[in-house]
Amino acid sequence: MVNGKAQAQWELTRTGLFILETDLEEAAEYKIQIASGPTWTVPTDDRTFSVNLSMIRLDPPD
């Protein structure tokens, strides 16, 4: 979600790098909310795992 509005949703069918491009409405500030699942845990660890995000970048339009 971006600023409270759904943008894109898809189911990953493989591991690897994925790039999502979408147009956003002009705003003074952007609040990005990412939800993922399913999650998993390791019995010897108290963390919950799902996906690894390495970068989020908002580029201005050309």
N, C-alpha and C positions, 0 to 999 in steps of 0.2 A: 504494500500500500504506500502511496505517496500522498502526504497531506490528507489522509483519511479516505482516499479514493483508490479502489482496486486498479491495478495496472496490467499485470500479467500473471498467469499461473500455468505451469506445465509440470509434467511428471518426467523425472529423469529416468532414462532407460539404460544408461551406461555411466561409467566413471569418466572423468576428464574435465576439460575446460569448457565452460559455457559462457556465452556473451548474450546479454539481453539488451536490446535497443528499443526504446519507446519514446514517443514525444510526450512531454509534460507541459502542463499549463504553466504560464509565467507566474512566478511567485517570488516574494522577497526572501523567503526561507523555505527549505524543503525538509520535511520529516519523513524519513524512509523507515518502513516497518517490514521486516522479513520474517515469515513464519515457515518452519520446515518440519518435516516428519516423514517417516517414523523416527523415533529416537531409540537409542540403545545405551546400555550401561555395561560396565565390567564389574563383576561381583567384588573385586578388590579395590574399586575406585568409586568415589562419591560423585563424580562428574557425570553429566548426561551428554551424549554425543548425537549429532545429526549431520550437519554439513560443515565444510570449512570455507569461509569467505575470505578471499585474499585481497580484494580491492573493490570499492564502489566508487565510480567516478561520474560526475555530472559534467558533460561538455556543453558549452554554449552552442547554439545553432550556427551554422556557417552563413 
